[in-house]
Amino acid sequence: MEKNGRSDYDDDACLQFLQGKRTNERTNERTNARTNERTNARTNERTNERTNERTNERTHERTHELY
């Protein structure tokens, strides 16, 4: 049946497109969240390693200054 020059098929195709678009957006949001979590974890790990190295170096230097 036609309404305003559009067929039911056109309406169904449009609805399927919009549903697919929303599904893709939700999938992208979940993927981005997981990627960000992994990136943040790696960044934090590297930052912690560098901080620990610098702290150990300074502690070692101060220990030698004391003795």
PDB file of N, CA, C and O in Angstrom:
ATOM      1  N   MET A   1       0.850  -1.171   0.000  1.00  0.00           N
ATOM      2  CA  MET A   1       0.000   0.000   0.000  1.00  0.00           C
ATOM      3  C   MET A   1       0.897   1.235   0.000  1.00  0.00           C
ATOM      4  O   MET A   1       1.923   1.279   0.679  1.00  0.00           O
ATOM      5  N   GLU A   2       0.485   2.238  -0.778  1.00  0.00           N
ATOM      6  CA  GLU A   2       1.253   3.483  -0.884  1.00  0.00           C
ATOM      7  C   GLU A   2       0.659   4.531   0.040  1.00  0.00           C
ATOM      8  O   GLU A   2      -0.558   4.642   0.185  1.00  0.00           O
ATOM      9  N   LYS A   3       1.546   5.293   0.659  1.00  0.00           N
ATOM     10  CA  LYS A   3       1.088   6.435   1.445  1.00  0.00           C
ATOM     11  C   LYS A   3       2.128   7.528   1.256  1.00  0.00           C
ATOM     12  O   LYS A   3       3.318   7.307   1.477  1.00  0.00           O
ATOM     13  N   ASN A   4       1.693   8.661   0.861  1.00  0.00           N
ATOM     14  CA  ASN A   4       2.584   9.790   0.608  1.00  0.00           C
ATOM     15  C   ASN A   4       3.719   9.428  -0.349  1.00  0.00           C
ATOM     16  O   ASN A   4       4.842   9.908  -0.199  1.00  0.00           O
ATOM     17  N   GLY A   5       3.419   8.577  -1.333  1.00  0.00           N
ATOM     18  CA  GLY A   5       4.424   8.234  -2.331  1.00  0.00           C
ATOM     19  C   GLY A   5       5.439   7.210  -1.859  1.00  0.00           C
ATOM     20  O   GLY A   5       6.374   6.900  -2.597  1.00  0.00           O
ATOM     21  N   ARG A   6       5.287   6.669  -0.641  1.00  0.00           N
ATOM     22  CA  ARG A   6       6.225   5.660  -0.129  1.00  0.00           C
ATOM     23  C   ARG A   6       5.483   4.341   0.030  1.00  0.00           C
ATOM     24  O   ARG A   6       4.304   4.310   0.384  1.00  0.00           O
ATOM     25  N   SER A   7       6.183   3.275  -0.232  1.00  0.00           N
ATOM     26  CA  SER A   7       5.567   1.958  -0.055  1.00  0.00           C
ATOM     27  C   SER A   7       5.914   1.423   1.328  1.00  0.00           C
ATOM     28  O   SER A   7       6.800   1.940   2.009  1.00  0.00           O
ATOM     29  N   ASP A   8       5.194   0.375   1.729  1.00  0.00           N
ATOM     30  CA  ASP A   8       5.529  -0.287   2.991  1.00  0.00           C
ATOM     31  C   ASP A   8       6.965  -0.796   2.950  1.00  0.00           C
ATOM     32  O   ASP A   8       7.663  -0.799   3.964  1.00  0.00           O
ATOM     33  N   TYR A   9       7.402  -1.233   1.753  1.00  0.00           N
ATOM     34  CA  TYR A   9       8.778  -1.716   1.607  1.00  0.00           C
ATOM     35  C   TYR A   9       9.758  -0.601   1.956  1.00  0.00           C
ATOM     36  O   TYR A   9      10.740  -0.841   2.659  1.00  0.00           O
ATOM     37  N   ASP A  10       9.504   0.617   1.474  1.00  0.00           N
ATOM     38  CA  ASP A  10      10.383   1.746   1.781  1.00  0.00           C
ATOM     39  C   ASP A  10      10.424   1.999   3.286  1.00  0.00           C
ATOM     40  O   ASP A  10      11.490   2.248   3.850  1.00  0.00           O
ATOM     41  N   ASP A  11       9.266   1.935   3.933  1.00  0.00           N
ATOM     42  CA  ASP A  11       9.209   2.148   5.386  1.00  0.00           C
ATOM     43  C   ASP A  11       9.993   1.066   6.122  1.00  0.00           C
ATOM     44  O   ASP A  11      10.731   1.359   7.062  1.00  0.00           O
ATOM     45  N   ASP A  12       9.830  -0.195   5.687  1.00  0.00           N
ATOM     46  CA  ASP A  12      10.560  -1.299   6.318  1.00  0.00           C
ATOM     47  C   ASP A  12      12.060  -1.145   6.118  1.00  0.00           C
ATOM     48  O   ASP A  12      12.837  -1.369   7.046  1.00  0.00           O
ATOM     49  N   ALA A  13      12.469  -0.765   4.924  1.00  0.00           N
ATOM     50  CA  ALA A  13      13.890  -0.592   4.635  1.00  0.00           C
ATOM     51  C   ALA A  13      14.471   0.529   5.490  1.00  0.00           C
ATOM     52  O   ALA A  13      15.583   0.416   6.006  1.00  0.00           O
ATOM     53  N   CYS A  14      13.712   1.607   5.633  1.00  0.00           N
ATOM     54  CA  CYS A  14      14.165   2.735   6.452  1.00  0.00           C
ATOM     55  C   CYS A  14      14.291   2.311   7.914  1.00  0.00           C
ATOM     56  O   CYS A  14      15.273   2.646   8.576  1.00  0.00           O
ATOM     57  N   LEU A  15      13.306   1.581   8.413  1.00  0.00           N
ATOM     58  CA  LEU A  15      13.331   1.120   9.797  1.00  0.00           C
ATOM     59  C   LEU A  15      14.520   0.189  10.034  1.00  0.00           C
ATOM     60  O   LEU A  15      15.213   0.306  11.045  1.00  0.00           O
ATOM     61  N   GLN A  16      14.755  -0.734   9.100  1.00  0.00           N
ATOM     62  CA  GLN A  16      15.890  -1.646   9.240  1.00  0.00           C
ATOM     63  C   GLN A  16      17.208  -0.875   9.231  1.00  0.00           C
ATOM     64  O   GLN A  16      18.125  -1.191   9.989  1.00  0.00           O
ATOM     65  N   PHE A  17      17.295   0.132   8.371  1.00  0.00           N
ATOM     66  CA  PHE A  17      18.510   0.956   8.317  1.00  0.00           C
ATOM     67  C   PHE A  17      18.742   1.655   9.655  1.00  0.00           C
ATOM     68  O   PHE A  17      19.853   1.634  10.184  1.00  0.00           O
ATOM     69  N   LEU A  18      17.691   2.276  10.202  1.00  0.00           N
ATOM     70  CA  LEU A  18      17.832   2.995  11.471  1.00  0.00           C
ATOM     71  C   LEU A  18      18.166   2.047  12.620  1.00  0.00           C
ATOM     72  O   LEU A  18      18.973   2.383  13.487  1.00  0.00           O
ATOM     73  N   GLN A  19      17.548   0.864  12.629  1.00  0.00           N
ATOM     74  CA  GLN A  19      17.859  -0.112  13.673  1.00  0.00           C
ATOM     75  C   GLN A  19      19.309  -0.571  13.557  1.00  0.00           C
ATOM     76  O   GLN A  19      19.998  -0.713  14.567  1.00  0.00           O
ATOM     77  N   GLY A  20      19.773  -0.804  12.334  1.00  0.00           N
ATOM     78  CA  GLY A  20      21.163  -1.198  12.110  1.00  0.00           C
ATOM     79  C   GLY A  20      22.119  -0.108  12.525  1.00  0.00           C
ATOM     80  O   GLY A  20      23.176  -0.376  13.095  1.00  0.00           O
ATOM     81  N   LYS A  21      21.742   1.133  12.234  1.00  0.00           N
ATOM     82  CA  LYS A  21      22.589   2.268  12.612  1.00  0.00           C
ATOM     83  C   LYS A  21      22.719   2.353  14.133  1.00  0.00           C
ATOM     84  O   LYS A  21      23.815   2.567  14.650  1.00  0.00           O
ATOM     85  N   ARG A  22      21.611   2.189  14.845  1.00  0.00           N
ATOM     86  CA  ARG A  22      21.652   2.230  16.319  1.00  0.00           C
ATOM     87  C   ARG A  22      22.484   1.073  16.873  1.00  0.00           C
ATOM     88  O   ARG A  22      23.246   1.245  17.824  1.00  0.00           O
ATOM     89  N   THR A  23      22.331  -0.106  16.269  1.00  0.00           N
ATOM     90  CA  THR A  23      23.125  -1.264  16.704  1.00  0.00           C
ATOM     91  C   THR A  23      24.603  -0.982  16.505  1.00  0.00           C
ATOM     92  O   THR A  23      25.408  -1.265  17.392  1.00  0.00           O
ATOM     93  N   ASN A  24      24.976  -0.428  15.359  1.00  0.00           N
ATOM     94  CA  ASN A  24      26.377  -0.098  15.085  1.00  0.00           C
ATOM     95  C   ASN A  24      26.902   0.926  16.081  1.00  0.00           C
ATOM     96  O   ASN A  24      28.033   0.811  16.554  1.00  0.00           O
ATOM     97  N   GLU A  25      26.093   1.923  16.400  1.00  0.00           N
ATOM     98  CA  GLU A  25      26.527   2.944  17.357  1.00  0.00           C
ATOM     99  C   GLU A  25      26.786   2.329  18.729  1.00  0.00           C
ATOM    100  O   GLU A  25      27.781   2.651  19.378  1.00  0.00           O
ATOM    101  N   ARG A  26      25.893   1.446  19.170  1.00  0.00           N
ATOM    102  CA  ARG A  26      26.082   0.794  20.476  1.00  0.00           C
ATOM    103  C   ARG A  26      27.318  -0.103  20.461  1.00  0.00           C
ATOM    104  O   ARG A  26      28.081  -0.140  21.426  1.00  0.00           O
ATOM    105  N   THR A  27      27.505  -0.823  19.359  1.00  0.00           N
ATOM    106  CA  THR A  27      28.693  -1.682  19.237  1.00  0.00           C
ATOM    107  C   THR A  27      29.953  -0.840  19.276  1.00  0.00           C
ATOM    108  O   THR A  27      30.915  -1.199  19.955  1.00  0.00           O
ATOM    109  N   ASN A  28      29.964   0.270  18.561  1.00  0.00           N
ATOM    110  CA  ASN A  28      31.130   1.156  18.551  1.00  0.00           C
ATOM    111  C   ASN A  28      31.411   1.719  19.938  1.00  0.00           C
ATOM    112  O   ASN A  28      32.568   1.816  20.347  1.00  0.00           O
ATOM    113  N   GLU A  29      30.363   2.088  20.659  1.00  0.00           N
ATOM    114  CA  GLU A  29      30.552   2.613  22.019  1.00  0.00           C
ATOM    115  C   GLU A  29      31.194   1.565  22.923  1.00  0.00           C
ATOM    116  O   GLU A  29      32.110   1.873  23.685  1.00  0.00           O
ATOM    117  N   ARG A  30      30.710   0.325  22.836  1.00  0.00           N
ATOM    118  CA  ARG A  30      31.291  -0.746  23.667  1.00  0.00           C
ATOM    119  C   ARG A  30      32.732  -1.025  23.261  1.00  0.00           C
ATOM    120  O   ARG A  30      33.598  -1.206  24.116  1.00  0.00           O
ATOM    121  N   THR A  31      32.987  -1.060  21.958  1.00  0.00           N
ATOM    122  CA  THR A  31      34.347  -1.312  21.474  1.00  0.00           C
ATOM    123  C   THR A  31      35.281  -0.201  21.922  1.00  0.00           C
ATOM    124  O   THR A  31      36.390  -0.471  22.384  1.00  0.00           O
ATOM    125  N   ASN A  32      34.848   1.036  21.792  1.00  0.00           N
ATOM    126  CA  ASN A  32      35.671   2.172  22.211  1.00  0.00           C
ATOM    127  C   ASN A  32      35.948   2.130  23.709  1.00  0.00           C
ATOM    128  O   ASN A  32      37.062   2.422  24.143  1.00  0.00           O
ATOM    129  N   ALA A  33      34.949   1.772  24.493  1.00  0.00           N
ATOM    130  CA  ALA A  33      35.137   1.704  25.951  1.00  0.00           C
ATOM    131  C   ALA A  33      36.177   0.652  26.304  1.00  0.00           C
ATOM    132  O   ALA A  33      37.047   0.894  27.141  1.00  0.00           O
ATOM    133  N   ARG A  34      36.092  -0.526  25.665  1.00  0.00           N
ATOM    134  CA  ARG A  34      37.078  -1.584  25.944  1.00  0.00           C
ATOM    135  C   ARG A  34      38.469  -1.168  25.479  1.00  0.00           C
ATOM    136  O   ARG A  34      39.455  -1.415  26.173  1.00  0.00           O
ATOM    137  N   THR A  35      38.553  -0.540  24.315  1.00  0.00           N
ATOM    138  CA  THR A  35      39.852  -0.082  23.811  1.00  0.00           C
ATOM    139  C   THR A  35      40.447   0.949  24.750  1.00  0.00           C
ATOM    140  O   THR A  35      41.639   0.892  25.054  1.00  0.00           O
ATOM    141  N   ASN A  36      39.640   1.888  25.212  1.00  0.00           N
ATOM    142  CA  ASN A  36      40.117   2.914  26.142  1.00  0.00           C
ATOM    143  C   ASN A  36      40.603   2.293  27.445  1.00  0.00           C
ATOM    144  O   ASN A  36      41.626   2.708  27.989  1.00  0.00           O
ATOM    145  N   GLU A  37      39.874   1.299  27.949  1.00  0.00           N
ATOM    146  CA  GLU A  37      40.288   0.637  29.194  1.00  0.00           C
ATOM    147  C   GLU A  37      41.649  -0.026  29.029  1.00  0.00           C
ATOM    148  O   GLU A  37      42.513   0.092  29.898  1.00  0.00           O
ATOM    149  N   ARG A  38      41.840  -0.728  27.906  1.00  0.00           N
ATOM    150  CA  ARG A  38      43.128  -1.400  27.677  1.00  0.00           C
ATOM    151  C   ARG A  38      44.244  -0.385  27.487  1.00  0.00           C
ATOM    152  O   ARG A  38      45.343  -0.562  28.013  1.00  0.00           O
ATOM    153  N   THR A  39      43.969   0.682  26.735  1.00  0.00           N
ATOM    154  CA  THR A  39      44.982   1.716  26.516  1.00  0.00           C
ATOM    155  C   THR A  39      45.356   2.376  27.832  1.00  0.00           C
ATOM    156  O   THR A  39      46.537   2.579  28.111  1.00  0.00           O
ATOM    157  N   ASN A  40      44.366   2.711  28.639  1.00  0.00           N
ATOM    158  CA  ASN A  40      44.630   3.337  29.939  1.00  0.00           C
ATOM    159  C   ASN A  40      45.428   2.408  30.842  1.00  0.00           C
ATOM    160  O   ASN A  40      46.331   2.854  31.548  1.00  0.00           O
ATOM    161  N   ALA A  41      45.102   1.123  30.825  1.00  0.00           N
ATOM    162  CA  ALA A  41      45.828   0.165  31.670  1.00  0.00           C
ATOM    163  C   ALA A  41      47.293   0.102  31.258  1.00  0.00           C
ATOM    164  O   ALA A  41      48.177   0.105  32.114  1.00  0.00           O
ATOM    165  N   ARG A  42      47.558   0.044  29.947  1.00  0.00           N
ATOM    166  CA  ARG A  42      48.951  -0.004  29.476  1.00  0.00           C
ATOM    167  C   ARG A  42      49.675   1.290  29.801  1.00  0.00           C
ATOM    168  O   ARG A  42      50.830   1.264  30.226  1.00  0.00           O
ATOM    169  N   THR A  43      49.010   2.419  29.605  1.00  0.00           N
ATOM    170  CA  THR A  43      49.628   3.715  29.905  1.00  0.00           C
ATOM    171  C   THR A  43      49.950   3.817  31.388  1.00  0.00           C
ATOM    172  O   THR A  43      51.042   4.246  31.760  1.00  0.00           O
ATOM    173  N   ASN A  44      49.005   3.425  32.235  1.00  0.00           N
ATOM    174  CA  ASN A  44      49.230   3.470  33.683  1.00  0.00           C
ATOM    175  C   ASN A  44      50.379   2.555  34.087  1.00  0.00           C
ATOM    176  O   ASN A  44      51.192   2.907  34.941  1.00  0.00           O
ATOM    177  N   GLU A  45      50.441   1.386  33.474  1.00  0.00           N
ATOM    178  CA  GLU A  45      51.513   0.444  33.796  1.00  0.00           C
ATOM    179  C   GLU A  45      52.878   1.042  33.442  1.00  0.00           C
ATOM    180  O   GLU A  45      53.813   0.978  34.240  1.00  0.00           O
ATOM    181  N   ARG A  46      52.987   1.621  32.248  1.00  0.00           N
ATOM    182  CA  ARG A  46      54.262   2.226  31.839  1.00  0.00           C
ATOM    183  C   ARG A  46      54.605   3.418  32.722  1.00  0.00           C
ATOM    184  O   ARG A  46      55.766   3.600  33.091  1.00  0.00           O
ATOM    185  N   THR A  47      53.614   4.227  33.065  1.00  0.00           N
ATOM    186  CA  THR A  47      53.852   5.383  33.941  1.00  0.00           C
ATOM    187  C   THR A  47      54.339   4.917  35.306  1.00  0.00           C
ATOM    188  O   THR A  47      55.281   5.483  35.861  1.00  0.00           O
ATOM    189  N   ASN A  48      53.700   3.890  35.842  1.00  0.00           N
ATOM    190  CA  ASN A  48      54.110   3.354  37.144  1.00  0.00           C
ATOM    191  C   ASN A  48      55.530   2.810  37.095  1.00  0.00           C
ATOM    192  O   ASN A  48      56.306   3.012  38.030  1.00  0.00           O
ATOM    193  N   GLU A  49      55.876   2.119  36.007  1.00  0.00           N
ATOM    194  CA  GLU A  49      57.235   1.581  35.877  1.00  0.00           C
ATOM    195  C   GLU A  49      58.263   2.708  35.871  1.00  0.00           C
ATOM    196  O   GLU A  49      59.281   2.629  36.559  1.00  0.00           O
ATOM    197  N   ARG A  50      57.997   3.752  35.097  1.00  0.00           N
ATOM    198  CA  ARG A  50      58.942   4.875  35.025  1.00  0.00           C
ATOM    199  C   ARG A  50      59.035   5.592  36.366  1.00  0.00           C
ATOM    200  O   ARG A  50      60.124   5.973  36.794  1.00  0.00           O
ATOM    201  N   THR A  51      57.907   5.775  37.023  1.00  0.00           N
ATOM    202  CA  THR A  51      57.906   6.427  38.339  1.00  0.00           C
ATOM    203  C   THR A  51      58.706   5.599  39.335  1.00  0.00           C
ATOM    204  O   THR A  51      59.503   6.143  40.100  1.00  0.00           O
ATOM    205  N   ASN A  52      58.497   4.295  39.327  1.00  0.00           N
ATOM    206  CA  ASN A  52      59.236   3.415  40.238  1.00  0.00           C
ATOM    207  C   ASN A  52      60.730   3.457  39.949  1.00  0.00           C
ATOM    208  O   ASN A  52      61.538   3.476  40.877  1.00  0.00           O
ATOM    209  N   GLU A  53      61.106   3.470  38.673  1.00  0.00           N
ATOM    210  CA  GLU A  53      62.528   3.541  38.318  1.00  0.00           C
ATOM    211  C   GLU A  53      63.153   4.828  38.844  1.00  0.00           C
ATOM    212  O   GLU A  53      64.236   4.805  39.429  1.00  0.00           O
ATOM    213  N   ARG A  54      62.473   5.944  38.635  1.00  0.00           N
ATOM    214  CA  ARG A  54      63.011   7.228  39.107  1.00  0.00           C
ATOM    215  C   ARG A  54      63.091   7.257  40.631  1.00  0.00           C
ATOM    216  O   ARG A  54      64.069   7.745  41.198  1.00  0.00           O
ATOM    217  N   THR A  55      62.070   6.737  41.282  1.00  0.00           N
ATOM    218  CA  THR A  55      62.071   6.703  42.751  1.00  0.00           C
ATOM    219  C   THR A  55      63.221   5.836  43.255  1.00  0.00           C
ATOM    220  O   THR A  55      63.923   6.216  44.192  1.00  0.00           O
ATOM    221  N   ASN A  56      63.413   4.683  42.639  1.00  0.00           N
ATOM    222  CA  ASN A  56      64.507   3.794  43.045  1.00  0.00           C
ATOM    223  C   ASN A  56      65.865   4.456  42.826  1.00  0.00           C
ATOM    224  O   ASN A  56      66.759   4.330  43.664  1.00  0.00           O
ATOM    225  N   GLU A  57      66.024   5.163  41.702  1.00  0.00           N
ATOM    226  CA  GLU A  57      67.290   5.853  41.436  1.00  0.00           C
ATOM    227  C   GLU A  57      67.562   6.917  42.495  1.00  0.00           C
ATOM    228  O   GLU A  57      68.673   7.005  43.018  1.00  0.00           O
ATOM    229  N   ARG A  58      66.555   7.720  42.812  1.00  0.00           N
ATOM    230  CA  ARG A  58      66.745   8.776  43.813  1.00  0.00           C
ATOM    231  C   ARG A  58      67.016   8.182  45.196  1.00  0.00           C
ATOM    232  O   ARG A  58      67.853   8.694  45.941  1.00  0.00           O
ATOM    233  N   THR A  59      66.319   7.119  45.531  1.00  0.00           N
ATOM    234  CA  THR A  59      66.539   6.464  46.825  1.00  0.00           C
ATOM    235  C   THR A  59      67.961   5.916  46.893  1.00  0.00           C
ATOM    236  O   THR A  59      68.637   6.048  47.914  1.00  0.00           O
ATOM    237  N   HIS A  60      68.404   5.309  45.813  1.00  0.00           N
ATOM    238  CA  HIS A  60      69.759   4.758  45.756  1.00  0.00           C
ATOM    239  C   HIS A  60      70.794   5.877  45.920  1.00  0.00           C
ATOM    240  O   HIS A  60      71.765   5.731  46.663  1.00  0.00           O
ATOM    241  N   GLU A  61      70.574   7.000  45.214  1.00  0.00           N
ATOM    242  CA  GLU A  61      71.506   8.133  45.310  1.00  0.00           C
ATOM    243  C   GLU A  61      71.548   8.681  46.738  1.00  0.00           C
ATOM    244  O   GLU A  61      72.628   8.953  47.262  1.00  0.00           O
ATOM    245  N   ARG A  62      70.398   8.844  47.364  1.00  0.00           N
ATOM    246  CA  ARG A  62      70.357   9.383  48.729  1.00  0.00           C
ATOM    247  C   ARG A  62      70.988   8.410  49.722  1.00  0.00           C
ATOM    248  O   ARG A  62      71.641   8.828  50.679  1.00  0.00           O
ATOM    249  N   THR A  63      70.795   7.136  49.496  1.00  0.00           N
ATOM    250  CA  THR A  63      71.390   6.135  50.386  1.00  0.00           C
ATOM    251  C   THR A  63      72.908   6.233  50.333  1.00  0.00           C
ATOM    252  O   THR A  63      73.573   6.157  51.366  1.00  0.00           O
ATOM    253  N   HIS A  64      73.462   6.402  49.127  1.00  0.00           N
ATOM    254  CA  HIS A  64      74.914   6.521  48.988  1.00  0.00           C
ATOM    255  C   HIS A  64      75.426   7.822  49.590  1.00  0.00           C
ATOM    256  O   HIS A  64      76.544   7.870  50.103  1.00  0.00           O
ATOM    257  N   GLU A  65      74.625   8.868  49.535  1.00  0.00           N
ATOM    258  CA  GLU A  65      75.033  10.143  50.136  1.00  0.00           C
ATOM    259  C   GLU A  65      75.114  10.017  51.657  1.00  0.00           C
ATOM    260  O   GLU A  65      75.950  10.660  52.291  1.00  0.00           O
ATOM    261  N   LEU A  66      74.257   9.203  52.231  1.00  0.00           N
ATOM    262  CA  LEU A  66      74.218   9.059  53.686  1.00  0.00           C
ATOM    263  C   LEU A  66      75.357   8.190  54.213  1.00  0.00           C
ATOM    264  O   LEU A  66      75.798   8.375  55.347  1.00  0.00           O
ATOM    265  N   TYR A  67      75.837   7.243  53.407  1.00  0.00           N
ATOM    266  CA  TYR A  67      76.842   6.289  53.914  1.00  0.00           C
ATOM    267  C   TYR A  67      78.174   6.455  53.238  1.00  0.00           C
ATOM    268  O   TYR A  67      79.120   5.732  53.551  1.00  0.00           O
TER     269      TYR A  67
END
